[in-house]
Amino acid sequence: MVRLVRAVPIRWRILSIAALNSLVVLILASMIWSGARVLSTAWDDVRQVRASDQILALLESETGRLQNLIHRYINQPSPDLFAEILLLREAVLGTLSNRASTDPMLSGSVDELERVTERFLNGFGDLRALQTKIKDTYENRVQGPARDIAALYSVIEGATGRRDAPIWPALGRSREAFTAMLVAANSYYLSLSKEAAEDARRNTETIERTVPVMIGLSDNDLQRMALEKLKQRAAALSDGLQDLSQQLASRSDLLRHSIDASQAATIAAIDALSVKMRQREQKAQQTFDRTLTNISRKVLWIAVIFIAVILVASTIIALSIRKPLHQILSAMHAITSGDYGRRVAGTDARDEVGAMARAVEVFRENAIDKRRAEDDLRASKEKAESALLELNTAQQNLIDAERLAALGGLVAGIAHEVNNPIGISLTVASSFARKATLFEADLKGDTPLRRSQLEEFVRSSHDAAHQLVANLQRAAELIQSFKQVAVDRSHAERRAFDLHEATDQIITSLKPVLKRAPIELSIDMPDGLLIDGYPGSYGQILTNLFLNAVNHAFADGRAGTISISARPRGDDVEIVFADNGAGMTPDVQRQAFDPFFTTRRNDGGTGLGLHIVYNLVTQQLGGRMMLESRLGQGTTFRIIMPRTATGAPIDADTPNDGNPQWPTRTISSS
């Protein structure tokens, strides 16, 4: 069977498996599509039922909330509560008219829902009217007589001149009953407490009983007239309390029958519809599950049958490919292990694997030829490696020499600078010594020393001392600056240093160069910017950039300006070295950092200055360096380095192949 299959090209074998898979997909897709229509219908019913159920839940929630708001409004009326009730009432009616009436599953039951809901909502209007009436009764028929009674009590007390008058005990009991009645009436109005209502009625009766007693004990016409009026207002208060009690009872009945009962009827109607929705959803879910089960069963059987067919076909096709490939693999292992005498099997087959076997045979023959060539090249390679080692050593020596060349130049310049103040100091000291000798001779002579001579000696001594101190201090500053720069350059030690202070020391050592060229120098750096790194490397970078600008940007004594600035950028610091000199062409910019590239080869340039700067910035300081230049408009070097150096010191003894793995650099001609 495998031999018969190998007569068919591999692409047709693979296409046959793909055709079988496509047939399975088509059959399964047709079955799934036919069942999907049934599933879609059942699922639409389930979704519609759930949507209808959400409308019912919304209605139930809104009516329940409306009932709570009505109870709160009755107990504590406020404009805000009333406005909220009206808004919620419109929301309930809107849900019924807009959503429930258009729902296909609720459209037949909306009339019943609207009827019970309208009754529930209309009850609030009746209840509010009754509440207004209760409020009016309480204020006009309870609080009004009570205010009159309080005024009459004051009149009676005023008309009673003596505290021991016979009317006074009865008047006290009546007034105590009146106070207790007010407290009970207020409590009853606010809380509908039956005990408070009974207390108010009992105290009102006490007031009415004490009035005749007080009339019999009165001793003037004003008292009797006030007591008669008190009797009338007490009767009016009793009638007002009775009417208030009846109205509050009517409000409780209205709440119970028109509000709570209607809301309960609404909930019952919603619950009945919810039961129907559950039944319909259950039926749709059963249809959905049954259809899904049937589809799954058919798909499983068809998948099993076709998988079996595909497995058998795939096994035969795999054997027709795997066995000859294994033979080729064995031949490749033999070739890689150096056994070139074993020929590749299956080169006579006409399929793609046979073509691979023939290609491997050619590879074996080429390997034999390659071995012969390698033997010839090995001897040549040993000679080339020796020459390359010598070349790398020479290149590293050139780089190290260039690093120290600037320091050597600075030694000569700083020696010239130091020579001036020291020479002046020597001249002043010699002159001062002669004047001291002459003064000593005058002092030891026979002629008395004049005051003018003494003042002249003191003045010249003070002048000489001042000049000596100034010039020697200048020499000390130059020596200290050069000493620090030289130590930093010759020792690759890591330490914390102030960027501004280090820059000033380096610029001081470079001032001899400035005196030979008409170049103005501008420095803009903040004080206290500390760097944890390698000050020697920073000095090498600044010196090389400065000398590069003098030799290239301002060649032939051209005047110009060099600016050095720095500013912090988070955990980094940005240093900008810019000049307004000759600038660079785009071709020069692309090669500026390459080793041994220079535009002044005939003037003794080595082409290592910027190469060393770039390596120090990117490798030792762990930073980035960018070059921006335009011909005739100057050059700007932008260095961004971390405040804490991330690289290790570059050891001059470490071998270097001259081609370090540089980070990405940015060069712009604009």
Backbone hydrogen bonds, N-H to C=O, Kabsch-Sander energy under -0.5 kcal/mol:
donor,donor_aa,acceptor,acceptor_aa,energy
5,V,1,M,-2.4
6,R,2,V,-2.2
7,A,3,R,-0.6
7,A,4,L,-1.0
8,V,5,V,-2.2
12,W,9,P,-0.5
13,R,9,P,-1.6
14,I,10,I,-2.7
15,L,11,R,-2.2
16,S,12,W,-1.8
17,I,13,R,-1.6
18,A,14,I,-2.2
19,A,15,L,-2.5
20,L,16,S,-2.2
21,N,17,I,-2.3
22,S,18,A,-2.5
23,L,19,A,-2.4
24,V,20,L,-2.3
25,V,21,N,-2.4
26,L,22,S,-2.5
27,I,23,L,-2.4
28,L,24,V,-2.8
29,A,25,V,-2.7
30,S,26,L,-2.4
31,M,27,I,-2.1
32,I,28,L,-2.8
33,W,29,A,-2.6
34,S,30,S,-2.1
35,G,31,M,-2.1
36,A,32,I,-2.1
37,R,33,W,-1.2
38,V,34,S,-0.8
39,L,35,G,-2.6
40,S,36,A,-2.9
41,T,37,R,-2.1
42,A,38,V,-2.4
43,W,39,L,-2.8
44,D,40,S,-2.4
45,D,41,T,-2.0
46,V,42,A,-2.1
47,R,43,W,-2.8
48,Q,44,D,-2.7
49,V,45,D,-2.6
50,R,46,V,-2.3
51,A,47,R,-2.4
52,S,48,Q,-2.6
53,D,49,V,-2.5
54,Q,50,R,-1.9
55,I,51,A,-1.6
56,L,52,S,-2.2
57,A,53,D,-2.6
58,L,54,Q,-2.2
59,L,55,I,-2.5
60,E,56,L,-2.7
61,S,57,A,-2.5
62,E,58,L,-2.7
63,T,59,L,-2.7
64,G,60,E,-2.2
65,R,61,S,-2.3
66,L,62,E,-2.4
67,Q,63,T,-2.3
68,N,64,G,-1.9
69,L,65,R,-2.3
70,I,66,L,-2.2
71,H,67,Q,-2.1
72,R,68,N,-2.2
73,Y,69,L,-2.5
74,I,70,I,-2.3
75,N,71,H,-2.0
76,Q,72,R,-2.5
82,F,78,S,-2.2
83,A,79,P,-2.5
84,E,80,D,-2.3
85,I,81,L,-2.4
86,L,82,F,-2.2
87,L,83,A,-2.3
88,L,84,E,-2.5
89,R,85,I,-2.5
90,E,86,L,-2.1
91,A,87,L,-1.9
92,V,88,L,-2.3
93,L,89,R,-2.4
94,G,90,E,-2.6
95,T,91,A,-2.3
96,L,92,V,-2.1
97,S,93,L,-2.7
98,N,94,G,-2.9
99,R,94,G,-0.7
99,R,95,T,-0.9
100,A,95,T,-2.8
101,S,96,L,-1.1
103,D,99,R,-0.8
103,D,100,A,-0.6
106,L,103,D,-0.8
107,S,103,D,-1.6
109,S,106,L,-1.6
110,V,106,L,-0.7
113,L,109,S,-1.8
114,E,110,V,-3.1
115,R,111,D,-2.3
116,V,112,E,-2.2
117,T,113,L,-2.2
118,E,114,E,-2.8
119,R,115,R,-2.0
120,F,116,V,-1.8
121,L,117,T,-2.6
122,N,118,E,-3.2
123,G,119,R,-1.5
124,F,120,F,-0.6
124,F,121,L,-0.8
125,G,121,L,-0.7
125,G,122,N,-0.6
126,D,122,N,-1.6
127,L,123,G,-2.5
128,R,124,F,-2.5
129,A,125,G,-2.2
130,L,126,D,-2.4
131,Q,127,L,-2.4
132,T,128,R,-2.1
133,K,129,A,-2.0
134,I,130,L,-2.6
135,K,131,Q,-2.4
136,D,132,T,-2.3
137,T,133,K,-2.6
138,Y,134,I,-2.7
139,E,135,K,-2.4
140,N,136,D,-2.9
141,R,136,D,-0.5
141,R,137,T,-2.1
142,V,137,T,-0.7
142,V,138,Y,-0.6
143,Q,138,Y,-3.0
144,G,139,E,-0.7
146,A,142,V,-1.8
147,R,143,Q,-2.2
148,D,144,G,-1.9
149,I,145,P,-2.9
150,A,146,A,-2.3
151,A,147,R,-1.9
152,L,148,D,-2.4
153,Y,149,I,-2.4
154,S,150,A,-1.5
155,V,151,A,-1.9
156,I,152,L,-2.7
157,E,153,Y,-2.5
158,G,154,S,-2.1
159,A,155,V,-2.1
160,T,156,I,-1.0
161,G,159,A,-0.8
165,A,162,R,-1.1
168,W,165,A,-1.5
170,A,166,P,-0.5
171,L,167,I,-2.3
172,G,168,W,-2.2
173,R,169,P,-2.4
174,S,170,A,-2.3
175,R,171,L,-2.2
176,E,172,G,-2.4
177,A,173,R,-2.3
178,F,174,S,-2.0
179,T,175,R,-2.4
180,A,176,E,-2.4
181,M,177,A,-2.2
182,L,178,F,-2.2
183,V,179,T,-2.0
184,A,180,A,-2.4
185,A,181,M,-2.9
186,N,182,L,-2.4
187,S,183,V,-2.2
188,Y,184,A,-2.6
189,Y,185,A,-2.3
190,L,186,N,-2.0
191,S,187,S,-2.8
192,L,188,Y,-2.0
193,S,187,S,-0.5
197,A,193,S,-1.9
198,E,194,K,-2.4
199,D,195,E,-2.3
200,A,196,A,-2.3
201,R,197,A,-2.2
202,R,198,E,-2.5
203,N,199,D,-2.4
204,T,200,A,-1.9
205,E,201,R,-2.1
206,T,202,R,-1.8
207,I,203,N,-2.1
208,E,204,T,-2.3
209,R,205,E,-2.3
210,T,206,T,-2.0
211,V,207,I,-1.2
213,V,209,R,-0.8
214,M,210,T,-2.5
215,I,211,V,-2.3
216,G,212,P,-2.2
217,L,213,V,-1.2
218,S,214,M,-0.7
218,S,215,I,-0.8
224,R,220,N,-1.9
225,M,221,D,-2.9
226,A,222,L,-2.3
227,L,223,Q,-2.4
228,E,224,R,-2.3
229,K,225,M,-2.0
230,L,226,A,-2.2
231,K,227,L,-2.3
232,Q,228,E,-1.9
233,R,229,K,-2.4
234,A,230,L,-2.3
235,A,231,K,-1.9
236,A,232,Q,-2.2
237,L,233,R,-2.4
238,S,234,A,-2.3
239,D,235,A,-2.3
240,G,236,A,-2.4
241,L,237,L,-2.5
242,Q,238,S,-2.0
243,D,239,D,-2.6
244,L,240,G,-2.6
245,S,241,L,-2.4
246,Q,242,Q,-2.1
247,Q,243,D,-2.5
248,L,244,L,-2.5
249,A,245,S,-2.0
250,S,246,Q,-2.2
251,R,247,Q,-2.3
252,S,248,L,-2.2
253,D,249,A,-2.3
254,L,250,S,-2.7
255,L,251,R,-2.8
256,R,252,S,-2.5
257,H,253,D,-3.2
258,S,254,L,-2.2
259,I,254,L,-1.3
260,D,255,L,-3.4
261,A,256,R,-1.0
263,Q,259,I,-2.7
264,A,260,D,-2.4
265,A,261,A,-2.3
266,T,262,S,-2.5
267,I,263,Q,-2.5
268,A,264,A,-2.5
269,A,265,A,-2.5
270,I,266,T,-2.5
271,D,267,I,-3.0
272,A,268,A,-2.5
273,L,269,A,-2.2
274,S,270,I,-2.4
275,V,271,D,-2.2
276,K,272,A,-1.9
277,M,273,L,-2.4
278,R,274,S,-2.5
279,Q,275,V,-2.3
280,R,276,K,-2.5
281,E,277,M,-2.9
282,Q,278,R,-2.7
283,K,279,Q,-2.2
284,A,280,R,-2.5
285,Q,281,E,-2.6
286,Q,282,Q,-2.3
287,T,283,K,-2.2
288,F,284,A,-2.4
289,D,285,Q,-2.8
290,R,286,Q,-2.8
291,T,287,T,-2.4
292,L,288,F,-2.3
293,T,289,D,-2.4
294,N,290,R,-2.3
295,I,291,T,-2.4
296,S,292,L,-2.4
297,R,293,T,-2.4
298,K,294,N,-2.2
299,V,295,I,-2.8
300,L,296,S,-2.3
301,W,297,R,-2.0
302,I,298,K,-2.5
303,A,299,V,-2.5
304,V,300,L,-2.5
305,I,301,W,-2.3
306,F,302,I,-2.5
307,I,303,A,-2.5
308,A,304,V,-2.1
309,V,305,I,-2.1
310,I,306,F,-2.9
311,L,307,I,-2.8
312,V,308,A,-2.2
313,A,309,V,-2.4
314,S,310,I,-3.1
315,T,311,L,-2.5
316,I,312,V,-2.1
317,I,313,A,-2.5
318,A,314,S,-3.0
319,L,315,T,-2.4
320,S,316,I,-2.0
321,I,317,I,-0.8
321,I,318,A,-0.7
322,R,318,A,-4.0
323,K,319,L,-1.5
325,L,321,I,-1.8
326,H,322,R,-2.6
327,Q,323,K,-1.8
328,I,324,P,-2.2
329,L,325,L,-2.6
330,S,326,H,-2.4
331,A,327,Q,-2.0
332,M,328,I,-2.4
333,H,329,L,-2.6
334,A,330,S,-2.1
335,I,331,A,-2.2
336,T,332,M,-2.9
337,S,333,H,-1.8
338,G,335,I,-1.3
339,D,334,A,-2.8
340,Y,338,G,-1.4
342,R,339,D,-0.6
343,R,341,G,-0.6
349,A,346,G,-1.1
355,A,351,D,-1.6
356,M,352,E,-2.0
357,A,353,V,-2.4
358,R,354,G,-2.2
359,A,355,A,-2.1
360,V,356,M,-2.4
361,E,357,A,-2.1
362,V,358,R,-2.1
363,F,359,A,-2.3
364,R,360,V,-2.6
365,E,361,E,-2.2
366,N,362,V,-2.6
367,A,363,F,-2.5
368,I,364,R,-1.9
369,D,365,E,-1.9
370,K,366,N,-2.8
371,R,367,A,-2.4
372,R,368,I,-1.5
373,A,369,D,-2.1
374,E,370,K,-2.9
375,D,371,R,-1.9
376,D,372,R,-1.4
377,L,373,A,-2.1
378,R,374,E,-2.0
379,A,375,D,-0.7
380,S,376,D,-0.7
381,K,377,L,-2.4
382,E,378,R,-1.7
383,K,379,A,-1.3
384,A,380,S,-1.9
385,E,381,K,-2.5
386,S,382,E,-1.4
387,A,383,K,-1.6
388,L,384,A,-2.3
389,L,385,E,-2.1
390,E,386,S,-1.6
391,L,387,A,-1.9
392,N,388,L,-2.4
393,T,389,L,-2.0
394,A,390,E,-2.1
395,Q,391,L,-2.3
396,Q,392,N,-2.3
397,N,393,T,-2.0
398,L,394,A,-1.9
399,I,395,Q,-2.0
400,D,396,Q,-2.4
401,A,397,N,-2.3
402,E,398,L,-2.2
403,R,399,I,-1.9
404,L,400,D,-1.4
405,A,401,A,-1.0
406,A,402,E,-0.9
408,G,404,L,-2.1
409,G,405,A,-2.2
410,L,406,A,-2.1
411,V,407,L,-1.6
412,A,408,G,-1.4
413,G,409,G,-1.9
414,I,410,L,-3.2
415,A,411,V,-2.0
416,H,412,A,-1.8
417,E,413,G,-2.1
418,V,414,I,-2.8
419,N,415,A,-1.9
420,N,416,H,-1.1
422,I,418,V,-1.8
423,G,419,N,-2.6
424,I,420,N,-2.4
425,S,421,P,-2.2
426,L,422,I,-2.3
427,T,423,G,-2.3
428,V,424,I,-2.6
429,A,425,S,-2.6
430,S,426,L,-2.3
431,S,427,T,-2.3
432,F,428,V,-2.6
433,A,429,A,-2.3
434,R,430,S,-2.1
435,K,431,S,-2.4
436,A,432,F,-2.2
437,T,433,A,-2.0
438,L,434,R,-2.4
439,F,435,K,-2.4
440,E,436,A,-2.1
441,A,437,T,-2.1
442,D,438,L,-2.4
443,L,439,F,-2.1
444,K,440,E,-1.9
445,G,441,A,-1.0
454,L,450,R,-1.8
455,E,451,R,-2.6
456,E,452,S,-2.3
457,F,453,Q,-2.4
458,V,454,L,-2.5
459,R,455,E,-2.6
460,S,456,E,-2.6
461,S,457,F,-2.5
462,H,458,V,-2.7
463,D,459,R,-2.4
464,A,460,S,-2.7
465,A,461,S,-2.8
466,H,462,H,-2.4
467,Q,463,D,-2.4
468,L,464,A,-2.7
469,V,465,A,-2.7
470,A,466,H,-2.4
471,N,467,Q,-2.5
472,L,468,L,-2.7
473,Q,469,V,-2.4
474,R,470,A,-2.0
475,A,471,N,-2.4
476,A,472,L,-2.6
477,E,473,Q,-2.4
478,L,474,R,-2.2
479,I,475,A,-2.6
480,Q,476,A,-3.0
481,S,477,E,-2.6
482,F,478,L,-2.7
483,K,479,I,-3.0
484,Q,480,Q,-2.6
485,V,481,S,-2.4
486,A,482,F,-3.4
487,V,483,K,-2.8
488,D,484,Q,-2.6
489,R,485,V,-2.2
490,S,486,A,-2.5
491,H,487,V,-1.6
493,E,491,H,-2.0
495,R,533,G,-2.5
497,F,531,I,-2.4
499,L,529,L,-2.5
502,A,498,D,-2.7
503,T,499,L,-2.2
504,D,500,H,-2.3
505,Q,501,E,-2.0
506,I,502,A,-2.2
507,I,503,T,-2.8
508,T,504,D,-2.2
509,S,505,Q,-1.6
510,L,506,I,-0.9
510,L,507,I,-0.5
511,K,507,I,-0.7
511,K,508,T,-0.8
513,V,510,L,-1.1
514,L,510,L,-1.3
515,K,511,K,-1.8
516,R,512,P,-0.7
516,R,513,V,-0.7
517,A,513,V,-0.5
517,A,514,L,-0.9
519,I,514,L,-0.5
519,I,517,A,-2.3
520,E,560,G,-2.6
522,S,562,I,-2.8
524,D,564,I,-2.8
529,L,526,P,-0.7
530,L,528,G,-1.2
531,I,497,F,-2.6
532,D,643,R,-3.1
533,G,495,R,-1.9
533,G,531,I,-1.0
538,Y,534,Y,-2.0
539,G,535,P,-2.6
540,Q,536,G,-2.3
541,I,537,S,-2.5
542,L,538,Y,-2.6
543,T,539,G,-2.6
544,N,540,Q,-2.5
545,L,541,I,-2.3
546,F,542,L,-2.3
547,L,543,T,-2.9
548,N,544,N,-2.4
549,A,545,L,-2.0
550,V,546,F,-2.3
551,N,547,L,-2.5
552,H,548,N,-1.9
553,A,548,N,-0.7
553,A,549,A,-0.5
554,F,549,A,-2.0
555,A,552,H,-0.8
557,G,554,F,-0.6
558,R,554,F,-0.5
558,R,555,A,-0.9
560,G,518,P,-1.5
562,I,520,E,-2.9
563,S,578,A,-2.8
564,I,522,S,-3.0
565,S,576,V,-2.2
566,A,524,D,-1.9
567,R,574,E,-1.8
569,R,572,D,-2.8
572,D,569,R,-2.0
573,V,641,M,-2.4
574,E,567,R,-2.7
575,I,573,V,-0.5
575,I,639,I,-3.3
576,V,565,S,-2.7
577,F,575,I,-0.5
577,F,637,F,-2.8
578,A,563,S,-2.5
578,A,576,V,-0.6
579,D,635,T,-2.5
580,N,561,T,-1.2
582,A,553,A,-1.2
589,Q,585,T,-2.4
590,R,586,P,-1.9
591,Q,587,D,-0.9
591,Q,588,V,-0.6
592,A,588,V,-0.6
592,A,589,Q,-0.9
594,D,591,Q,-1.4
596,F,607,G,-1.2
597,F,594,D,-1.3
597,F,607,G,-1.0
598,T,596,F,-0.6
603,D,600,R,-0.9
604,G,601,R,-1.3
605,G,600,R,-2.2
612,I,608,L,-2.5
613,V,609,G,-1.9
614,Y,610,L,-2.7
615,N,611,H,-2.1
616,L,612,I,-2.5
617,V,613,V,-2.4
618,T,614,Y,-2.5
619,Q,615,N,-2.6
620,Q,615,N,-0.9
621,L,616,L,-2.3
623,G,617,V,-3.1
624,R,640,I,-2.7
626,M,638,R,-2.7
627,L,666,T,-2.6
628,E,636,T,-2.6
629,S,668,S,-2.2
630,R,634,G,-1.6
632,G,582,A,-4.1
633,Q,630,R,-2.6
634,G,581,G,-0.9
635,T,579,D,-1.0
636,T,628,E,-3.1
637,F,577,F,-3.2
638,R,626,M,-3.0
638,R,636,T,-0.5
639,I,575,I,-3.2
639,I,637,F,-0.6
640,I,624,R,-2.5
640,I,638,R,-0.5
641,M,573,V,-2.2
641,M,639,I,-0.5
643,R,571,D,-2.4
645,A,532,D,-2.8
645,A,643,R,-0.6
646,T,621,L,-0.7
647,G,620,Q,-1.3
651,D,649,P,-0.7
654,T,651,D,-1.5
662,W,660,P,-1.4
666,T,625,M,-1.0
667,I,665,R,-0.5
668,S,627,L,-3.0
